[in-house]
Amino acid sequence: MRAAPVLAATVLAATVLAAPVRAATVLAATVIGAIVTEPTWTPGQTAQRSMAVLAEIERAVVGHRRSLELVLIGILAGGHVLLEDLPGLGKTLIARSFATALGLDFARIQFTPDLLPSDVVGAPLYDQRTHEMIFRPGPVFTQLLLADEINRTPPKTQAALLEAMGEGQVSMDGVTRPLPQPFVVLATDNPIEYEGTYELPEAQLDRFLMRLRLGYLATADEVAMLQRRLDRRQETAVLQPVTTAAELLAMRGSLEQVEVSPDILAYVVAIIQATRSHAQIQVGASPRGGLAIVQLARAQALLEQRDYVVPDDVKRVAVAALAHRITLRPELWVRQVRSDDVIDTVLATVPVPRTDPAAVVG
C-alpha cells in the first residue's frame, strides 16, 4: 500500500525550499537555451509551492478559488487557458496576478478588428544603418501572454497564435525562432456583443488545454472585495513573485512522477468515446481531449498532495478539458443548452472504476 500522501522526506524537502532561489540549486542547474532549469522537483515540493502561489494570488483576486486552481493546473500541465465570461469579472487581473506570482515575463495584446498578424508575432524591418533586414519580435515573445478579447480580431490574426501555442516557436522568412520557456497563453473571450466579433475556429479552440467560465462572485466575496479596496487605500494590490521561470519548469517536470493506473486510462477513454455517441453532440472529442484530461488530472492529483490519480481527479477537470472540444447539435442553441452541461451528463452516464489506484500503482 502507498504511504501517506506527503512523505516525511517530501515535507522536509519542501521546507528547505522556503527561499525562492537556493545557491545549491543554481550551482546544480543546467542551462537550456536562455532558461536555467532546476532539477525536477518531487510532487510534494510542487504541491507546497503551488499552495504558496495560490495564496499570493488570492491577495489580489477575491473568490474564484476553484477557477484559480484550474488555471494553475493548466499551467502546470503545460497548456494554454481560455477564460470566457462577461466583462469585469477579473479575467485580466487573474492573468496579471499569475504572471507576477510565477515570476514570468508578461505581455498583453488587446485584440481589435484592425490588428495584423505582424502585430502579434513580429515582422522584418529594414535597417537603414546596416542596409539589412532585421526581425522585430512581437509581444508573443514573452513567457505569459494575455490575449485580451481574442474573438474581436479576424481569423487571420487569430491564426498567428497557432504555431506559437502548438509548437512554442515562430517561423518567418524561412527562420524558426523559439519562444521563451515556459510559454503560456491566457486568452479572454467576451461571450456578449457578438456584433463585430469572430468566433474562434475549431483548430484554435483545440489548442487551449482548457476553457473556464468564472461567473459572478458570491455575495460575501463581493463585499470582501469592496472592503479590501478600502483597506489597502490604492487601486491594485501589489504582489510578489513566489517562484521563478526555472522553478516552474521543474514543477512541470514533477507531473511525470504522478502515476495513472490502467483503470483510470480506460475510464478516460470511455468518457471520450461517450462524447462521440451522445445524442446531443454532433462532433465528439478527439484523442487530444483524452491527453488533456490525463495531464490535467495528474496536476489535480498533485494539488491534492498525491502522486497517483483517482477517478475524482478526472471528473473535476473533464468539463474544463472537453466542453470546448465538442460541437453540439444546431437545434440545442435555441434551447440554450451549454456544452458544459452536456459534458456533465456524459460524466454521469460513464461507470466509474472502483479499484484503488494507490494499490494498483503502489
C-alpha positions as CSV (number, residue, x, y, z in Angstrom):
1,M,0.0,0.0,0.0
2,R,1.1,3.6,-0.6
3,A,2.4,5.7,2.2
4,A,0.8,9.0,3.3
5,P,0.2,11.5,0.5
6,V,3.1,13.7,1.6
7,L,6.0,11.7,2.9
8,A,8.2,13.0,5.7
9,A,11.1,13.4,3.3
10,T,8.9,15.4,0.9
11,V,7.8,17.7,3.7
12,L,11.4,18.2,4.8
13,A,12.5,18.9,1.2
14,A,9.6,21.4,0.8
15,T,10.7,23.2,4.0
16,V,14.2,23.6,2.6
17,L,12.6,25.3,-0.5
18,A,11.4,28.2,1.5
19,A,13.9,30.5,-0.1
20,P,12.9,31.4,-3.7
21,V,16.3,30.7,-5.2
22,R,18.8,28.5,-3.4
23,A,22.6,28.7,-4.1
24,A,22.9,24.9,-4.3
25,T,20.1,24.8,-6.8
26,V,21.7,27.4,-9.0
27,L,25.0,25.5,-8.9
28,A,23.3,22.3,-9.9
29,A,21.2,23.8,-12.6
30,T,21.7,23.2,-16.3
31,V,21.3,25.8,-19.0
32,I,18.9,25.1,-21.8
33,G,18.8,28.0,-24.3
34,A,18.2,31.1,-22.2
35,I,16.5,29.3,-19.3
36,V,18.2,27.9,-16.2
37,T,16.4,24.7,-15.4
38,E,16.3,23.3,-11.9
39,P,16.4,19.6,-11.2
40,T,13.0,18.1,-11.2
41,W,11.0,18.6,-8.0
42,T,9.0,15.9,-6.2
43,P,5.2,16.1,-6.3
44,G,5.2,17.1,-2.6
45,Q,7.5,20.1,-3.3
46,T,5.4,21.2,-6.2
47,A,2.2,20.9,-4.1
48,Q,3.8,23.1,-1.4
49,R,4.9,25.8,-3.8
50,S,1.5,25.7,-5.7
51,M,-0.3,26.5,-2.5
52,A,2.0,29.4,-1.9
53,V,1.3,30.7,-5.4
54,L,-2.4,30.5,-4.9
55,A,-2.2,32.2,-1.5
56,E,-0.3,35.1,-3.1
57,I,-2.7,35.5,-6.0
58,E,-5.7,35.5,-3.6
59,R,-4.3,38.7,-2.1
60,A,-5.4,40.4,-5.3
61,V,-8.2,38.1,-6.6
62,V,-11.2,37.6,-4.2
63,G,-13.2,34.4,-4.6
64,H,-12.9,32.2,-7.7
65,R,-10.7,29.8,-5.7
66,R,-11.6,26.8,-7.9
67,S,-11.0,28.8,-11.1
68,L,-7.6,29.9,-9.8
69,E,-6.8,26.3,-9.1
70,L,-7.8,25.2,-12.6
71,V,-5.7,28.0,-14.2
72,L,-2.7,26.8,-12.2
73,I,-3.5,23.2,-13.1
74,G,-3.5,24.2,-16.7
75,I,-0.1,26.0,-16.4
76,L,1.4,23.0,-14.6
77,A,0.1,20.7,-17.3
78,G,2.0,22.8,-19.9
79,G,-1.1,24.1,-21.6
80,H,-2.9,27.3,-22.5
81,V,-6.1,28.6,-20.9
82,L,-9.2,30.3,-22.4
83,L,-11.2,32.4,-19.9
84,E,-14.7,33.0,-21.4
85,D,-17.1,35.2,-19.4
86,L,-18.7,38.6,-19.1
87,P,-16.6,41.8,-18.8
88,G,-15.5,43.0,-15.4
89,L,-15.2,39.6,-13.7
90,G,-11.4,39.7,-13.2
91,K,-10.1,37.8,-16.2
92,T,-7.3,40.3,-16.9
93,L,-6.5,40.6,-13.2
94,I,-6.1,36.9,-12.9
95,A,-3.7,36.8,-15.8
96,R,-1.5,39.6,-14.4
97,S,-1.5,38.1,-11.0
98,F,-0.3,34.7,-12.2
99,A,2.5,36.3,-14.2
100,T,3.7,38.2,-11.1
101,A,3.3,35.3,-8.7
102,L,5.1,32.8,-11.0
103,G,7.9,35.3,-11.8
104,L,7.2,35.3,-15.5
105,D,7.7,38.0,-18.1
106,F,4.3,39.4,-19.1
107,A,2.9,40.9,-22.2
108,R,-0.6,41.9,-23.2
109,I,-2.3,42.1,-26.6
110,Q,-5.6,43.9,-27.0
111,F,-7.1,42.2,-30.0
112,T,-9.1,44.6,-32.2
113,P,-10.6,44.2,-35.7
114,D,-7.6,46.0,-37.3
115,L,-4.9,44.0,-35.6
116,L,-2.5,42.4,-38.0
117,P,-0.6,39.1,-37.7
118,S,2.7,41.0,-37.6
119,D,1.4,43.0,-34.6
120,V,1.4,39.6,-32.7
121,V,4.4,37.7,-33.9
122,G,6.6,40.5,-35.2
123,A,7.9,41.5,-38.6
124,P,11.1,42.1,-40.5
125,L,12.2,45.8,-40.7
126,Y,14.8,47.5,-42.9
127,D,17.7,48.9,-41.0
128,Q,18.9,52.0,-42.9
129,R,22.2,52.0,-41.0
130,T,23.3,48.4,-41.9
131,H,21.1,48.2,-45.0
132,E,19.8,44.8,-43.8
133,M,16.5,43.4,-42.8
134,I,16.2,42.7,-39.1
135,F,13.5,40.9,-37.3
136,R,11.5,42.9,-34.7
137,P,9.9,40.4,-32.2
138,G,6.3,40.9,-31.4
139,P,4.7,40.7,-28.0
140,V,4.3,36.9,-28.4
141,F,8.0,36.7,-27.4
142,T,7.3,36.5,-23.7
143,Q,6.6,33.9,-21.1
144,L,2.9,34.7,-20.1
145,L,0.9,36.3,-22.8
146,L,-2.5,37.8,-22.2
147,A,-4.6,37.7,-25.4
148,D,-7.4,40.0,-24.4
149,E,-10.7,39.7,-26.2
150,I,-9.3,37.3,-28.7
151,N,-12.6,37.0,-30.5
152,R,-12.6,40.6,-31.6
153,T,-9.9,40.1,-34.3
154,P,-10.2,38.4,-37.7
155,P,-9.3,34.7,-38.1
156,K,-6.1,35.5,-39.9
157,T,-4.7,37.3,-36.9
158,Q,-6.1,34.7,-34.5
159,A,-4.2,32.0,-36.6
160,A,-1.0,33.9,-36.0
161,L,-1.0,32.4,-32.5
162,L,-1.5,28.8,-33.7
163,E,2.1,27.9,-34.2
164,A,3.2,29.7,-31.1
165,M,0.7,27.9,-29.0
166,G,1.2,24.5,-30.5
167,E,5.0,24.4,-31.1
168,G,6.4,27.2,-28.9
169,Q,8.1,28.9,-31.9
170,V,7.5,31.4,-34.6
171,S,8.5,30.9,-38.2
172,M,9.0,33.8,-40.6
173,D,11.1,34.3,-43.8
174,G,12.4,30.7,-43.5
175,V,13.7,31.2,-40.0
176,T,12.3,29.5,-36.9
177,R,12.7,31.4,-33.7
178,P,11.9,29.6,-30.4
179,L,9.8,31.4,-27.8
180,P,11.0,31.9,-24.2
181,Q,10.1,29.0,-21.9
182,P,7.8,28.4,-20.2
183,F,5.3,29.9,-22.7
184,V,1.7,30.3,-21.6
185,V,-1.2,32.0,-23.3
186,L,-4.1,33.1,-21.2
187,A,-6.8,34.3,-23.6
188,T,-10.1,36.1,-22.7
189,D,-13.2,35.7,-24.8
190,N,-16.2,38.0,-24.5
191,P,-19.4,36.0,-25.0
192,I,-21.7,39.0,-25.4
193,E,-21.9,41.8,-28.0
194,Y,-21.4,39.4,-30.9
195,E,-21.6,42.2,-33.5
196,G,-18.0,42.8,-34.7
197,T,-16.6,39.6,-33.2
198,Y,-15.2,36.5,-34.9
199,E,-15.9,33.1,-33.3
200,L,-12.7,31.2,-32.7
201,P,-12.2,28.4,-35.3
202,E,-12.2,24.8,-34.1
203,A,-8.5,24.4,-34.8
204,Q,-7.6,27.2,-32.4
205,L,-10.1,26.2,-29.7
206,D,-8.4,22.8,-29.7
207,R,-5.1,24.5,-28.9
208,F,-6.4,25.6,-25.5
209,L,-5.9,22.9,-22.9
210,M,-9.0,24.1,-21.0
211,R,-11.7,26.7,-21.1
212,L,-13.1,28.3,-18.0
213,R,-16.1,30.4,-17.1
214,L,-15.7,32.4,-13.9
215,G,-19.3,33.5,-13.1
216,Y,-20.3,36.2,-10.6
217,L,-18.9,36.4,-7.1
218,A,-20.9,35.2,-4.1
219,T,-22.4,38.0,-2.1
220,A,-19.9,37.6,0.8
221,D,-17.0,37.6,-1.7
222,E,-18.2,40.7,-3.4
223,V,-18.5,42.5,-0.1
224,A,-15.0,41.3,0.8
225,M,-13.6,42.6,-2.5
226,L,-15.0,46.1,-1.8
227,Q,-13.7,46.1,1.7
228,R,-10.2,45.1,0.6
229,R,-10.2,48.0,-1.8
230,L,-11.0,50.4,1.0
231,D,-8.5,48.9,3.4
232,R,-5.4,49.0,1.0
233,R,-6.1,52.6,0.0
234,Q,-4.9,52.1,-3.5
235,E,-6.3,50.8,-6.8
236,T,-4.4,47.5,-7.1
237,A,-2.8,45.0,-4.7
238,V,1.0,44.7,-5.0
239,L,2.0,41.0,-5.4
240,Q,5.4,39.5,-5.0
241,P,7.0,36.6,-7.0
242,V,6.7,33.3,-5.3
243,T,8.6,31.2,-7.8
244,T,10.7,31.7,-10.9
245,A,10.5,30.5,-14.5
246,A,13.2,27.9,-13.9
247,E,11.3,26.6,-10.8
248,L,8.0,26.5,-12.8
249,L,9.7,24.2,-15.4
250,A,10.9,22.0,-12.5
251,M,7.3,21.9,-11.1
252,R,6.0,20.9,-14.5
253,G,8.5,18.1,-14.6
254,S,7.2,16.7,-11.3
255,L,3.9,15.8,-13.1
256,E,5.7,12.9,-14.8
257,Q,6.1,11.3,-11.3
258,V,2.3,11.2,-10.8
259,E,1.1,7.6,-11.7
260,V,-2.0,6.8,-13.7
261,S,-3.4,3.2,-13.4
262,P,-4.8,1.3,-16.4
263,D,-8.3,1.5,-15.0
264,I,-8.1,5.3,-14.9
265,L,-6.9,5.4,-18.5
266,A,-9.8,3.1,-19.6
267,Y,-12.1,5.5,-17.7
268,V,-10.8,8.5,-19.7
269,V,-11.2,6.7,-23.0
270,A,-14.8,5.7,-22.0
271,I,-15.6,9.4,-21.4
272,I,-14.1,10.4,-24.8
273,Q,-16.0,7.7,-26.6
274,A,-19.2,8.6,-24.9
275,T,-19.0,12.1,-26.3
276,R,-18.9,10.6,-29.8
277,S,-22.1,8.7,-29.4
278,H,-24.1,11.2,-27.3
279,A,-27.5,12.2,-28.8
280,Q,-26.9,15.9,-28.2
281,I,-23.3,16.0,-29.6
282,Q,-22.7,16.4,-33.3
283,V,-18.9,16.1,-33.2
284,G,-17.3,14.4,-30.2
285,A,-13.9,14.9,-28.5
286,S,-10.7,14.0,-30.3
287,P,-7.9,11.9,-28.9
288,R,-6.2,15.2,-27.9
289,G,-9.1,15.6,-25.4
290,G,-8.1,12.4,-23.7
291,L,-4.5,13.5,-23.5
292,A,-5.6,16.8,-22.0
293,I,-7.7,15.0,-19.3
294,V,-4.8,12.8,-18.3
295,Q,-2.4,15.7,-17.9
296,L,-4.9,17.9,-16.1
297,A,-5.9,15.0,-13.8
298,R,-2.2,14.5,-12.9
299,A,-1.9,18.2,-12.0
300,Q,-5.2,17.9,-9.9
301,A,-3.8,15.0,-8.0
302,L,-0.6,16.9,-7.4
303,L,-2.5,19.8,-5.8
304,E,-4.2,17.3,-3.6
305,Q,-0.7,16.1,-2.5
306,R,-1.0,12.7,-4.1
307,D,1.4,11.1,-6.6
308,Y,-1.4,9.0,-8.2
309,V,-4.7,9.8,-10.0
310,V,-8.1,8.8,-8.7
311,P,-11.4,8.9,-10.7
312,D,-12.5,12.1,-8.9
313,D,-9.4,13.9,-10.3
314,V,-10.7,13.1,-13.8
315,K,-14.2,14.2,-13.1
316,R,-13.1,17.5,-11.6
317,V,-11.2,18.5,-14.8
318,A,-13.3,16.9,-17.5
319,V,-15.6,19.8,-18.1
320,A,-12.8,22.3,-18.5
321,A,-10.9,20.0,-20.8
322,L,-13.7,18.8,-23.0
323,A,-16.6,21.4,-23.2
324,H,-14.8,23.5,-25.9
325,R,-13.8,20.4,-27.9
326,I,-17.3,19.2,-28.8
327,T,-19.9,20.5,-31.2
328,L,-23.5,20.4,-30.1
329,R,-26.4,19.8,-32.5
330,P,-27.6,23.1,-34.0
331,E,-31.1,22.9,-32.5
332,L,-29.7,23.0,-29.0
333,W,-28.6,26.6,-29.5
334,V,-32.2,27.7,-29.5
335,R,-32.8,25.8,-26.2
336,Q,-29.7,27.4,-24.7
337,V,-28.1,24.1,-23.9
338,R,-24.5,24.6,-22.9
339,S,-21.7,22.2,-23.7
340,D,-20.6,22.3,-20.1
341,D,-23.9,20.8,-19.1
342,V,-23.7,18.1,-21.8
343,I,-20.3,17.0,-20.5
344,D,-21.8,16.8,-17.0
345,T,-24.4,14.4,-18.3
346,V,-21.8,12.3,-20.1
347,L,-19.8,12.0,-16.8
348,A,-23.0,10.9,-15.1
349,T,-23.5,8.0,-17.6
350,V,-20.0,6.6,-17.7
351,P,-19.3,3.9,-15.0
352,V,-16.6,5.0,-12.5
353,P,-13.9,2.4,-11.8
354,R,-14.0,1.2,-8.2
355,T,-10.4,-0.1,-7.9
356,D,-7.9,1.6,-5.6
357,P,-5.4,3.4,-7.8
358,A,-3.0,3.6,-4.9
359,A,-2.9,-0.2,-4.5
360,V,-2.5,-0.7,-8.3
361,V,0.4,1.7,-8.8
362,G,2.0,1.1,-5.4
